Amino acid sequence: MIGNIWALLVMTSFHWDLRVVVTCCGFGYTFSTMKQYYLETDGRVFLLRRNGKYVFPSRREEVPFSFTEMKTISLGEHEIIYCEPVLEDHPSDWVHKEDVPLRDDVDRVVRKAINYSLPRIVVEGITRNEAGEVLMVKPSRGYNKDSWTLPGGFLVYGESPEEAILRETAEEISVEPAISELVYVYSAIGEENSYQWLVFFFRVELPENGEIKPSHEIVETRWFPPEKAPTAINSPVMREGFKRACQK
């Protein structure tokens, strides 16, 4: 193998940075990952004061207690390790995560990581016709633009999941549906954006005389055979959640 690989430990104004430099055929490439530890318990976040800003610790030695690494939040060049601290008492002096958006003295990486840690709540409707086919929609915008997915969307402020799926279905296919039951609740971390998704899958029924008409939000609707429906769904999170919901 042609090339040399070595690591440089660089001290920046905010944290230590493990920087890997790869040289191959006379060309040098630098890839930088800034690792930081996000420690939270009961809504309180452990932060350090550095250069006038509250930041995440970037070295284990900066944390005066034990903790367990749980998940990774990828924020571009920043690798945020979400951790569970081991404490004897409640850390009442730590910053509360609800106060972070209001504070100018908190580093932007901390703000963004905490935003990513808040679950995105989504509702999805599983509708079948007499042949057992599954109704799918192709949105004109949003995360699933120009890709197949189930009718549904985000929960809006003040809604219940049941209200959300009725609203989303009616908005997307112009038919007032009815809910027969909540089938499954799926939680997962997104592969592309590190968000935590909380997805409510409902079995939805349409009136016999209801005519499906795609709204301005939807490019196309289609009934998929049950064996092809899972693979048609573009989102890995929704695809896996749908598979599990169909087993219930």
Sequence and secondary structure as in RCSB ss.txt:
>XXXX:A:sequence
MIGNIWALLVMTSFHWDLRVVVTCCGFGYTFSTMKQYYLETDGRVFLLRRNGKYVFPSRREEVPFSFTEMKTISL
GEHEIIYCEPVLEDHPSDWVHKEDVPLRDDVDRVVRKAINYSLPRIVVEGITRNEAGEVLMVKPSRGYNKDSWTL
PGGFLVYGESPEEAILRETAEEISVEPAISELVYVYSAIGEENSYQWLVFFFRVELPENGEIKPSHEIVETRWFP
PEKAPTAINSPVMREGFKRACQK
>XXXX:A:secstr
   EEEEEEEE SS EEEEEEEEETTEEEEEEEEEEEEEEETTEEE EEETTEEE   SGGG SS EEEEEEEEE
TTEEEEEEEE  SS  TTSEETTTGGG TTB HHHHHHHHHHS EEEEEEE B TT  EEEEEESSSTTTTS B 
SEEE  TT  HHHHHHHHHHHHHS   EEEEEEEEEEEE TTT  EEEEEEEEEE  TT      TTEEEEEEE 
TTTHHHH   HHHHHHHHHHHT 
